[in-house]
Amino acid sequence: MSGGRTLAPLGRRRAEVSANDVSGGYRIVSAVDPDGPDPDAGQFYMLAAETAWGSAGERPYLPRAFSVAATERTAAGVRLDFLLEDVGPGTGRLATLEPGEGLMLHGPLGRGFSTPREVSPGAAGAILVGGGIGLAPLAIWRERLAAANVPVRTLLGFRDREHAGGMELFRCCEVRLASEDGHAGHRGYVTDLLGVLLEGDAAGTGVVYSCGPPAMLEAVRKMCAERGVACELALESPMACGFGACFGCAVPLVGGGYMRLCVDGPVVRGEQIETALVAGSGHR
C-alpha cells in the first residue's frame, strides 16, 4: 500500500468480460485483464466496449473513467470489478456487456490511497465514508486495510432504494448505513454518521477516506478541516484522456493553481484543494 502509483502498460488492451451482475440499482461488471498489473486501491481505468461504441458517429465518443472496486489474481490474469450505474450512452453500453465480450481498457491510472500513517504519522485507524456509486474505490481499500490489520469503520450512504447497490463488495464487514429516504439505516446523510464519530475523543487518531457525490465530499472535507482530522478524497471529474493531456479534470488548489486529477489524483489530501465541488462530474 502506498501513496504512489502502479504504472499502466502503454496503450489500450482487451479484457474479456466474465460477469455482469445486477446489484440493487447498479451493476458490477467483471473482466479479466490478461496483461495488466494489480492496481492500487483508488486507481482508475478508462473503459470502452470493444463493439458498438461510437459506431456511425454516435455517442459515446470517448472512454469512461471508473475506479476499480475489487480485484483477484487468476491463472488467466487479474480480474477487475467495476461498479456502474446506467445514466447515459457510455454507461448504458457498459451495462449491457455480456460474458465473452471485449472490454477495452487503459490503466491502472492515477494515484491511489495512502496508508493512515502516510497521511498522518500518529494515525492508527481509518474511517471510510462512501456515497452512492462512490463506494467502489472504498471497497478495495477496505479489503487492503483489513489485510494489513488496520482498524476500519465503514459508513455508506445512498439517496434512495433506486440509487443504491454494491453492498456485496463489503462482505464480511460491519457497515453503518444512511439513506435519504430512510429505506436503510439512519434516515439522513452519511455525513450525519461521520459527525458522530468525529466528536469522539479518538477521532484525531484516524484518517477519513471518502468518495461520493461532490457535495458530500465537500461536506466531508469541511468537517475534517474544522476538527483537525486528516482526510483523503477520491474525486470525480470529467476525463477525456486519463493521462493529463486534455486538462479537462483540473481542480483548484489552496493558494492558487490547479491539479489534474487523472495524474495528480484522483485521490487527494483534503487540505490540498480549495473545494471538492467539481463541475460536470458524473459518468454518461
Contacts in CASP RR format, 6 or more apart in sequence:
PFRMAT RR
TARGET T0000
AUTHOR 0000-0000-0000
METHOD contacts of the structure
MODEL  1
MSGGRTLAPLGRRRAEVSANDVSGGYRIVSAVDPDGPDPDAGQFYMLAAE
TAWGSAGERPYLPRAFSVAATERTAAGVRLDFLLEDVGPGTGRLATLEPG
EGLMLHGPLGRGFSTPREVSPGAAGAILVGGGIGLAPLAIWRERLAAANV
PVRTLLGFRDREHAGGMELFRCCEVRLASEDGHAGHRGYVTDLLGVLLEG
DAAGTGVVYSCGPPAMLEAVRKMCAERGVACELALESPMACGFGACFGCA
VPLVGGGYMRLCVDGPVVRGEQIETALVAGSGHR
1 40 0 8 1.000
1 41 0 8 1.000
1 113 0 8 1.000
1 114 0 8 1.000
1 115 0 8 1.000
1 144 0 8 1.000
1 145 0 8 1.000
1 148 0 8 1.000
2 40 0 8 1.000
2 114 0 8 1.000
2 115 0 8 1.000
2 118 0 8 1.000
3 40 0 8 1.000
3 111 0 8 1.000
3 112 0 8 1.000
3 113 0 8 1.000
3 114 0 8 1.000
3 115 0 8 1.000
3 118 0 8 1.000
3 267 0 8 1.000
4 40 0 8 1.000
4 111 0 8 1.000
4 112 0 8 1.000
4 114 0 8 1.000
5 40 0 8 1.000
5 43 0 8 1.000
5 108 0 8 1.000
5 110 0 8 1.000
5 111 0 8 1.000
5 112 0 8 1.000
6 37 0 8 1.000
6 38 0 8 1.000
6 39 0 8 1.000
6 40 0 8 1.000
6 43 0 8 1.000
6 108 0 8 1.000
7 37 0 8 1.000
8 36 0 8 1.000
8 37 0 8 1.000
8 106 0 8 1.000
8 107 0 8 1.000
8 108 0 8 1.000
8 109 0 8 1.000
9 35 0 8 1.000
9 36 0 8 1.000
9 37 0 8 1.000
9 107 0 8 1.000
11 106 0 8 1.000
12 46 0 8 1.000
12 48 0 8 1.000
12 104 0 8 1.000
12 105 0 8 1.000
12 106 0 8 1.000
13 33 0 8 1.000
13 34 0 8 1.000
13 35 0 8 1.000
13 36 0 8 1.000
13 104 0 8 1.000
13 105 0 8 1.000
13 106 0 8 1.000
14 50 0 8 1.000
14 102 0 8 1.000
14 103 0 8 1.000
14 104 0 8 1.000
15 31 0 8 1.000
15 32 0 8 1.000
15 33 0 8 1.000
15 34 0 8 1.000
15 80 0 8 1.000
15 102 0 8 1.000
15 103 0 8 1.000
15 104 0 8 1.000
15 105 0 8 1.000
16 31 0 8 1.000
16 32 0 8 1.000
16 34 0 8 1.000
16 100 0 8 1.000
16 101 0 8 1.000
16 102 0 8 1.000
16 103 0 8 1.000
17 29 0 8 1.000
17 30 0 8 1.000
17 31 0 8 1.000
17 97 0 8 1.000
17 98 0 8 1.000
17 99 0 8 1.000
17 100 0 8 1.000
17 101 0 8 1.000
17 102 0 8 1.000
17 103 0 8 1.000
18 30 0 8 1.000
18 31 0 8 1.000
18 32 0 8 1.000
18 79 0 8 1.000
18 99 0 8 1.000
18 100 0 8 1.000
19 28 0 8 1.000
19 29 0 8 1.000
19 30 0 8 1.000
19 99 0 8 1.000
20 27 0 8 1.000
20 28 0 8 1.000
20 29 0 8 1.000
20 30 0 8 1.000
20 95 0 8 1.000
20 96 0 8 1.000
20 97 0 8 1.000
20 98 0 8 1.000
20 99 0 8 1.000
21 27 0 8 1.000
21 28 0 8 1.000
21 30 0 8 1.000
23 83 0 8 1.000
23 165 0 8 1.000
23 166 0 8 1.000
23 167 0 8 1.000
23 168 0 8 1.000
24 164 0 8 1.000
24 165 0 8 1.000
24 166 0 8 1.000
25 85 0 8 1.000
25 162 0 8 1.000
25 163 0 8 1.000
25 164 0 8 1.000
25 165 0 8 1.000
26 83 0 8 1.000
26 84 0 8 1.000
26 85 0 8 1.000
26 133 0 8 1.000
26 164 0 8 1.000
26 165 0 8 1.000
26 166 0 8 1.000
27 83 0 8 1.000
27 84 0 8 1.000
27 85 0 8 1.000
27 86 0 8 1.000
27 95 0 8 1.000
28 69 0 8 1.000
28 81 0 8 1.000
28 82 0 8 1.000
28 83 0 8 1.000
28 166 0 8 1.000
28 168 0 8 1.000
28 169 0 8 1.000
29 81 0 8 1.000
29 82 0 8 1.000
29 84 0 8 1.000
29 94 0 8 1.000
29 95 0 8 1.000
29 97 0 8 1.000
29 103 0 8 1.000
30 79 0 8 1.000
30 80 0 8 1.000
30 81 0 8 1.000
30 82 0 8 1.000
31 79 0 8 1.000
31 80 0 8 1.000
31 82 0 8 1.000
31 102 0 8 1.000
31 103 0 8 1.000
31 105 0 8 1.000
32 74 0 8 1.000
32 76 0 8 1.000
32 77 0 8 1.000
32 78 0 8 1.000
32 79 0 8 1.000
32 80 0 8 1.000
33 77 0 8 1.000
33 78 0 8 1.000
33 79 0 8 1.000
33 80 0 8 1.000
33 105 0 8 1.000
34 76 0 8 1.000
34 77 0 8 1.000
35 77 0 8 1.000
36 77 0 8 1.000
36 78 0 8 1.000
36 107 0 8 1.000
37 78 0 8 1.000
37 108 0 8 1.000
38 71 0 8 1.000
38 73 0 8 1.000
38 78 0 8 1.000
39 45 0 8 1.000
39 68 0 8 1.000
39 71 0 8 1.000
39 80 0 8 1.000
39 107 0 8 1.000
39 108 0 8 1.000
40 108 0 8 1.000
40 111 0 8 1.000
40 112 0 8 1.000
40 113 0 8 1.000
41 68 0 8 1.000
41 112 0 8 1.000
41 113 0 8 1.000
41 137 0 8 1.000
41 140 0 8 1.000
41 141 0 8 1.000
41 144 0 8 1.000
42 67 0 8 1.000
42 68 0 8 1.000
42 111 0 8 1.000
42 112 0 8 1.000
42 113 0 8 1.000
42 137 0 8 1.000
42 140 0 8 1.000
42 141 0 8 1.000
42 234 0 8 1.000
42 266 0 8 1.000
42 267 0 8 1.000
43 67 0 8 1.000
43 68 0 8 1.000
43 107 0 8 1.000
43 108 0 8 1.000
43 109 0 8 1.000
43 110 0 8 1.000
43 111 0 8 1.000
43 112 0 8 1.000
44 65 0 8 1.000
44 66 0 8 1.000
44 67 0 8 1.000
44 68 0 8 1.000
44 107 0 8 1.000
44 108 0 8 1.000
44 109 0 8 1.000
44 110 0 8 1.000
44 137 0 8 1.000
44 266 0 8 1.000
45 65 0 8 1.000
45 66 0 8 1.000
45 68 0 8 1.000
45 80 0 8 1.000
45 82 0 8 1.000
45 105 0 8 1.000
45 106 0 8 1.000
45 107 0 8 1.000
45 108 0 8 1.000
45 109 0 8 1.000
46 63 0 8 1.000
46 64 0 8 1.000
46 65 0 8 1.000
46 105 0 8 1.000
46 106 0 8 1.000
46 107 0 8 1.000
46 109 0 8 1.000
46 239 0 8 1.000
46 241 0 8 1.000
46 242 0 8 1.000
47 63 0 8 1.000
47 64 0 8 1.000
47 65 0 8 1.000
47 66 0 8 1.000
47 82 0 8 1.000
47 94 0 8 1.000
47 103 0 8 1.000
47 104 0 8 1.000
47 105 0 8 1.000
48 60 0 8 1.000
48 62 0 8 1.000
48 63 0 8 1.000
48 64 0 8 1.000
48 103 0 8 1.000
48 104 0 8 1.000
48 105 0 8 1.000
49 93 0 8 1.000
49 94 0 8 1.000
49 97 0 8 1.000
49 101 0 8 1.000
49 102 0 8 1.000
49 103 0 8 1.000
49 104 0 8 1.000
50 101 0 8 1.000
50 102 0 8 1.000
50 103 0 8 1.000
50 104 0 8 1.000
51 101 0 8 1.000
51 102 0 8 1.000
52 93 0 8 1.000
53 60 0 8 1.000
53 90 0 8 1.000
53 93 0 8 1.000
53 104 0 8 1.000
54 60 0 8 1.000
54 61 0 8 1.000
58 89 0 8 1.000
59 89 0 8 1.000
59 90 0 8 1.000
60 89 0 8 1.000
60 90 0 8 1.000
60 93 0 8 1.000
60 284 0 8 1.000
62 240 0 8 1.000
63 104 0 8 1.000
63 105 0 8 1.000
63 106 0 8 1.000
64 90 0 8 1.000
64 91 0 8 1.000
64 94 0 8 1.000
64 283 0 8 1.000
64 284 0 8 1.000
65 109 0 8 1.000
65 236 0 8 1.000
65 239 0 8 1.000
65 242 0 8 1.000
65 262 0 8 1.000
65 283 0 8 1.000
66 82 0 8 1.000
66 83 0 8 1.000
66 84 0 8 1.000
66 136 0 8 1.000
66 283 0 8 1.000
67 82 0 8 1.000
67 134 0 8 1.000
67 136 0 8 1.000
67 137 0 8 1.000
67 211 0 8 1.000
67 234 0 8 1.000
67 266 0 8 1.000
68 80 0 8 1.000
68 81 0 8 1.000
68 82 0 8 1.000
68 108 0 8 1.000
68 136 0 8 1.000
68 137 0 8 1.000
68 140 0 8 1.000
69 81 0 8 1.000
69 82 0 8 1.000
69 83 0 8 1.000
69 135 0 8 1.000
69 136 0 8 1.000
69 137 0 8 1.000
69 139 0 8 1.000
69 140 0 8 1.000
69 166 0 8 1.000
69 169 0 8 1.000
70 80 0 8 1.000
70 81 0 8 1.000
70 139 0 8 1.000
70 140 0 8 1.000
70 143 0 8 1.000
70 169 0 8 1.000
71 78 0 8 1.000
71 79 0 8 1.000
71 80 0 8 1.000
71 81 0 8 1.000
71 140 0 8 1.000
72 78 0 8 1.000
72 79 0 8 1.000
73 79 0 8 1.000
80 105 0 8 1.000
81 169 0 8 1.000
82 94 0 8 1.000
82 136 0 8 1.000
83 133 0 8 1.000
83 134 0 8 1.000
83 135 0 8 1.000
83 136 0 8 1.000
83 139 0 8 1.000
83 165 0 8 1.000
83 166 0 8 1.000
83 169 0 8 1.000
84 91 0 8 1.000
84 94 0 8 1.000
84 95 0 8 1.000
84 133 0 8 1.000
84 283 0 8 1.000
85 91 0 8 1.000
85 133 0 8 1.000
85 163 0 8 1.000
85 283 0 8 1.000
86 92 0 8 1.000
86 95 0 8 1.000
87 282 0 8 1.000
87 283 0 8 1.000
87 284 0 8 1.000
88 283 0 8 1.000
88 284 0 8 1.000
89 284 0 8 1.000
90 283 0 8 1.000
90 284 0 8 1.000
91 283 0 8 1.000
91 284 0 8 1.000
94 103 0 8 1.000
97 103 0 8 1.000
106 242 0 8 1.000
109 242 0 8 1.000
109 243 0 8 1.000
109 262 0 8 1.000
109 263 0 8 1.000
110 262 0 8 1.000
110 263 0 8 1.000
110 264 0 8 1.000
110 265 0 8 1.000
110 266 0 8 1.000
111 263 0 8 1.000
111 264 0 8 1.000
111 265 0 8 1.000
111 266 0 8 1.000
111 267 0 8 1.000
112 137 0 8 1.000
112 234 0 8 1.000
112 265 0 8 1.000
112 266 0 8 1.000
112 267 0 8 1.000
113 137 0 8 1.000
113 141 0 8 1.000
113 209 0 8 1.000
113 232 0 8 1.000
113 234 0 8 1.000
113 267 0 8 1.000
114 232 0 8 1.000
114 267 0 8 1.000
115 148 0 8 1.000
115 150 0 8 1.000
116 123 0 8 1.000
116 124 0 8 1.000
116 125 0 8 1.000
116 126 0 8 1.000
116 150 0 8 1.000
116 206 0 8 1.000
116 207 0 8 1.000
117 123 0 8 1.000
119 207 0 8 1.000
119 230 0 8 1.000
119 231 0 8 1.000
119 232 0 8 1.000
119 269 0 8 1.000
120 204 0 8 1.000
120 206 0 8 1.000
120 207 0 8 1.000
120 230 0 8 1.000
122 205 0 8 1.000
123 204 0 8 1.000
123 205 0 8 1.000
123 206 0 8 1.000
123 207 0 8 1.000
123 230 0 8 1.000
124 150 0 8 1.000
124 151 0 8 1.000
124 205 0 8 1.000
124 206 0 8 1.000
125 145 0 8 1.000
125 150 0 8 1.000
125 151 0 8 1.000
125 152 0 8 1.000
125 205 0 8 1.000
125 206 0 8 1.000
125 207 0 8 1.000
126 145 0 8 1.000
126 150 0 8 1.000
126 151 0 8 1.000
126 152 0 8 1.000
126 153 0 8 1.000
126 206 0 8 1.000
126 207 0 8 1.000
126 208 0 8 1.000
126 209 0 8 1.000
127 152 0 8 1.000
127 153 0 8 1.000
127 154 0 8 1.000
127 155 0 8 1.000
127 194 0 8 1.000
127 197 0 8 1.000
127 206 0 8 1.000
127 207 0 8 1.000
127 208 0 8 1.000
127 209 0 8 1.000
128 138 0 8 1.000
128 141 0 8 1.000
128 142 0 8 1.000
128 152 0 8 1.000
128 153 0 8 1.000
128 154 0 8 1.000
128 155 0 8 1.000
128 208 0 8 1.000
128 209 0 8 1.000
128 210 0 8 1.000
129 138 0 8 1.000
129 155 0 8 1.000
129 156 0 8 1.000
129 190 0 8 1.000
129 191 0 8 1.000
129 194 0 8 1.000
129 208 0 8 1.000
129 209 0 8 1.000
129 210 0 8 1.000
129 216 0 8 1.000
129 220 0 8 1.000
130 138 0 8 1.000
130 155 0 8 1.000
130 156 0 8 1.000
130 157 0 8 1.000
130 190 0 8 1.000
130 210 0 8 1.000
130 211 0 8 1.000
130 212 0 8 1.000
130 216 0 8 1.000
131 156 0 8 1.000
131 157 0 8 1.000
131 158 0 8 1.000
131 190 0 8 1.000
131 211 0 8 1.000
131 212 0 8 1.000
131 213 0 8 1.000
131 216 0 8 1.000
132 156 0 8 1.000
132 157 0 8 1.000
132 158 0 8 1.000
132 159 0 8 1.000
132 163 0 8 1.000
132 164 0 8 1.000
132 165 0 8 1.000
132 212 0 8 1.000
132 213 0 8 1.000
133 212 0 8 1.000
134 211 0 8 1.000
134 212 0 8 1.000
134 213 0 8 1.000
134 234 0 8 1.000
134 236 0 8 1.000
135 156 0 8 1.000
135 157 0 8 1.000
135 166 0 8 1.000
135 169 0 8 1.000
135 170 0 8 1.000
135 211 0 8 1.000
135 212 0 8 1.000
136 169 0 8 1.000
136 211 0 8 1.000
137 211 0 8 1.000
137 234 0 8 1.000
137 267 0 8 1.000
138 154 0 8 1.000
138 209 0 8 1.000
138 210 0 8 1.000
138 211 0 8 1.000
138 234 0 8 1.000
139 166 0 8 1.000
139 169 0 8 1.000
139 170 0 8 1.000
141 209 0 8 1.000
142 152 0 8 1.000
142 154 0 8 1.000
142 170 0 8 1.000
142 173 0 8 1.000
145 152 0 8 1.000
146 152 0 8 1.000
146 173 0 8 1.000
152 173 0 8 1.000
153 176 0 8 1.000
153 197 0 8 1.000
154 170 0 8 1.000
154 173 0 8 1.000
154 174 0 8 1.000
154 175 0 8 1.000
154 176 0 8 1.000
155 175 0 8 1.000
155 176 0 8 1.000
155 177 0 8 1.000
155 178 0 8 1.000
155 190 0 8 1.000
155 193 0 8 1.000
155 194 0 8 1.000
155 197 0 8 1.000
156 167 0 8 1.000
156 170 0 8 1.000
156 175 0 8 1.000
156 176 0 8 1.000
156 177 0 8 1.000
156 178 0 8 1.000
156 190 0 8 1.000
157 164 0 8 1.000
157 177 0 8 1.000
157 178 0 8 1.000
157 179 0 8 1.000
157 189 0 8 1.000
157 190 0 8 1.000
158 164 0 8 1.000
158 165 0 8 1.000
158 177 0 8 1.000
158 178 0 8 1.000
158 179 0 8 1.000
158 180 0 8 1.000
158 183 0 8 1.000
158 184 0 8 1.000
159 179 0 8 1.000
159 180 0 8 1.000
159 181 0 8 1.000
160 179 0 8 1.000
160 180 0 8 1.000
160 181 0 8 1.000
160 183 0 8 1.000
161 179 0 8 1.000
161 181 0 8 1.000
161 183 0 8 1.000
161 184 0 8 1.000
164 179 0 8 1.000
164 183 0 8 1.000
164 184 0 8 1.000
167 175 0 8 1.000
176 185 0 8 1.000
176 186 0 8 1.000
176 193 0 8 1.000
177 184 0 8 1.000
177 185 0 8 1.000
177 186 0 8 1.000
178 184 0 8 1.000
178 185 0 8 1.000
178 186 0 8 1.000
178 187 0 8 1.000
178 188 0 8 1.000
178 189 0 8 1.000
178 190 0 8 1.000
178 192 0 8 1.000
178 193 0 8 1.000
179 185 0 8 1.000
179 186 0 8 1.000
179 187 0 8 1.000
179 188 0 8 1.000
180 187 0 8 1.000
180 188 0 8 1.000
180 189 0 8 1.000
181 187 0 8 1.000
182 188 0 8 1.000
186 192 0 8 1.000
186 193 0 8 1.000
189 216 0 8 1.000
189 219 0 8 1.000
190 216 0 8 1.000
191 216 0 8 1.000
191 219 0 8 1.000
191 220 0 8 1.000
191 223 0 8 1.000
194 208 0 8 1.000
194 220 0 8 1.000
194 223 0 8 1.000
195 223 0 8 1.000
197 203 0 8 1.000
198 208 0 8 1.000
198 223 0 8 1.000
198 224 0 8 1.000
198 227 0 8 1.000
198 229 0 8 1.000
203 227 0 8 1.000
203 229 0 8 1.000
204 227 0 8 1.000
204 228 0 8 1.000
204 229 0 8 1.000
204 230 0 8 1.000
206 229 0 8 1.000
206 230 0 8 1.000
207 229 0 8 1.000
207 230 0 8 1.000
207 231 0 8 1.000
207 232 0 8 1.000
208 220 0 8 1.000
208 224 0 8 1.000
208 229 0 8 1.000
208 230 0 8 1.000
208 231 0 8 1.000
208 232 0 8 1.000
209 231 0 8 1.000
209 232 0 8 1.000
209 233 0 8 1.000
209 234 0 8 1.000
210 216 0 8 1.000
210 217 0 8 1.000
210 220 0 8 1.000
210 231 0 8 1.000
210 232 0 8 1.000
210 233 0 8 1.000
210 234 0 8 1.000
211 217 0 8 1.000
211 233 0 8 1.000
211 234 0 8 1.000
211 235 0 8 1.000
211 236 0 8 1.000
212 234 0 8 1.000
212 236 0 8 1.000
213 281 0 8 1.000
214 235 0 8 1.000
214 236 0 8 1.000
214 276 0 8 1.000
214 277 0 8 1.000
214 278 0 8 1.000
214 281 0 8 1.000
215 277 0 8 1.000
217 233 0 8 1.000
217 235 0 8 1.000
217 276 0 8 1.000
218 275 0 8 1.000
218 276 0 8 1.000
218 277 0 8 1.000
220 231 0 8 1.000
220 233 0 8 1.000
220 276 0 8 1.000
221 231 0 8 1.000
221 233 0 8 1.000
221 270 0 8 1.000
221 273 0 8 1.000
221 275 0 8 1.000
221 276 0 8 1.000
223 229 0 8 1.000
224 230 0 8 1.000
224 231 0 8 1.000
224 270 0 8 1.000
225 270 0 8 1.000
225 271 0 8 1.000
230 269 0 8 1.000
231 269 0 8 1.000
231 270 0 8 1.000
232 267 0 8 1.000
232 268 0 8 1.000
232 269 0 8 1.000
232 270 0 8 1.000
233 267 0 8 1.000
233 268 0 8 1.000
233 269 0 8 1.000
233 270 0 8 1.000
233 273 0 8 1.000
233 276 0 8 1.000
234 266 0 8 1.000
234 267 0 8 1.000
235 251 0 8 1.000
235 261 0 8 1.000
235 265 0 8 1.000
235 266 0 8 1.000
235 267 0 8 1.000
235 268 0 8 1.000
235 273 0 8 1.000
235 276 0 8 1.000
235 278 0 8 1.000
235 281 0 8 1.000
236 266 0 8 1.000
236 278 0 8 1.000
236 281 0 8 1.000
236 282 0 8 1.000
237 248 0 8 1.000
237 249 0 8 1.000
237 250 0 8 1.000
237 251 0 8 1.000
237 261 0 8 1.000
237 266 0 8 1.000
237 278 0 8 1.000
237 280 0 8 1.000
237 281 0 8 1.000
238 248 0 8 1.000
238 249 0 8 1.000
238 280 0 8 1.000
238 281 0 8 1.000
238 282 0 8 1.000
239 246 0 8 1.000
239 248 0 8 1.000
239 249 0 8 1.000
239 261 0 8 1.000
239 262 0 8 1.000
240 246 0 8 1.000
240 248 0 8 1.000
241 262 0 8 1.000
242 249 0 8 1.000
242 262 0 8 1.000
242 263 0 8 1.000
243 262 0 8 1.000
243 263 0 8 1.000
244 260 0 8 1.000
244 262 0 8 1.000
244 263 0 8 1.000
247 260 0 8 1.000
248 260 0 8 1.000
249 260 0 8 1.000
249 261 0 8 1.000
249 262 0 8 1.000
249 278 0 8 1.000
250 258 0 8 1.000
250 259 0 8 1.000
250 260 0 8 1.000
250 261 0 8 1.000
251 258 0 8 1.000
251 259 0 8 1.000
251 260 0 8 1.000
251 261 0 8 1.000
251 268 0 8 1.000
251 273 0 8 1.000
251 278 0 8 1.000
252 258 0 8 1.000
252 273 0 8 1.000
252 274 0 8 1.000
252 275 0 8 1.000
253 259 0 8 1.000
253 272 0 8 1.000
253 273 0 8 1.000
253 274 0 8 1.000
254 271 0 8 1.000
254 272 0 8 1.000
254 273 0 8 1.000
254 274 0 8 1.000
255 274 0 8 1.000
256 274 0 8 1.000
259 265 0 8 1.000
259 268 0 8 1.000
259 272 0 8 1.000
259 273 0 8 1.000
261 268 0 8 1.000
261 278 0 8 1.000
270 276 0 8 1.000
END
